[in-house]
Amino acid sequence: MKVEITVNGERTSADVEPRQLLAHYLRDSVGLKATNIGCDTTSCGACTVLLDGEAVKSCTVLSVQADQQAVTTMEGLDGASDGRPEHPVTKAFHAEHGLQCGFCTPGMVMSAVSLISHDSDLDERKVREGLEGNLCRCTGYHNIVRAVLVAAGKDPDAEQKSEAESDALRTAPGFSRGEAGA
Amino acid sequence: MIPLAFDYARPDTLDDAIALLAEKGEDASVLAGGHSLIPVMKVRLGAPEFVIDIGRLRELSYITLDEAAGEVAIGAGTKHRDVVDSELLAAEVPLLPAVARTVGDPQIRARGTLGGTLAHADPAADLPAAALALDATVVLQGPRGKRNVPIGEFYTGVFSTVREPDELIVEIRFPRSGDAGWAYEKFTRRSNDWAIVAVAVSGDRIGLVNMGSTSLRATATEQALAEGRSIAEAAALAAEGTEPPSDTHGSPAYRTHLVQVLTRRALETSRGQR
């Protein structure tokens, strides 16, 4: 089947089998390798891309489902082509060291881009919940969360400051700073 | 992991989809968001010869209030994310968006659909049990027209329902329940995982997740509450008539204990006693 998918603003097309996954279309048919396949079971989120502006796991979308739609991958963010972090999210990941081995990073960045575009008033809890679909096996979440807050124009230390002041008042059940969300 | 080969069609209208389904019948699977079907096909537990993609039928995506019937009607293709964000549902059927918010993770909620998860009939899924607690009605459409099936008669076993091979779920109807107390208690070991056990309460109805081969009502608990017994006494009966599964996350005995604890918590929350 012939599919036409706009990838990072450029029209692409290929003759694919209906069973081809979007992740394989991007990596093998288009040749963009930032989209990683980690778990292949819709769990890890390393294959996250934007499909018509919405973060999706491209290992669980068929290429034919994306026919005539627009996909954005990590390579489509500003500055990615010349290696300089120019997009606010990639810049913040760079500044806050929001990565370790880097395998999960493209998916984290694309989820962050989607999260920031959907919510103009993020806080740490919302960021951790918003990254629930992206796993980092280096357990590096803390700097990633900071990076997303910075990219969203928030002070990543604001809550720690206010929490230190109100520690004694914190009684919400189930609230645990280290375990919430992602 | 790649599915076995299949033929694919993406009809432009609901009528075209139903005509195609009538033609292909048992050889076909219906694809909406794909977050139940594609994983099953990737591990090759499912291998349909034909896939009918209804994921872009905009006519199946809506949330509307039917004042005359006292119900909210939701198109089967409505995505979990739209259920979560719906102000109408927050006011009229508040349990539903609260439960939808616990399905998978943001990427999954952006693709998965209400009709899809009800049709898939996984006893560990969140929304079928919520639909039981909310006394929903499933509207099926096929070549013989439409029929309404009460959710309590919809499920027949693991991954199986009364839907005929040539029928589609087109709509799900929920009685207004904005005045009823509600709660959803979901127990998982990982943040975006399936429930090991979960309990959905809306008013005097209780739905159980992962306590048998289908989503279930906690009928013994409901009966005890109707007789005026205490929450603690009623919750102790939550596992009656269930056959909880045994897997790596827990034994039937563990789930039996868990469902009693979660039912007590959910009832206390729904009645404002916590």
Interface residues (C-beta under 8 A of the other chain):
Chain A: M1 E17 P18 R19 Q20 L21 H24 D40 T41 T42 S43 G45 T48 E54 A55 V56 K57 T60 V61 L62 V64 Q65 D67 S111 S114 L115 G130 E132 G133 N134 G181 A182
Chain B: M1 I2 P3 L4 A5 F6 D7 Y8 R10 L31 G34 H35 I38 P39 M41 K42 V51 D53 G55 G104 D105 P106 Q107 I108 A110 R111 S191 N192
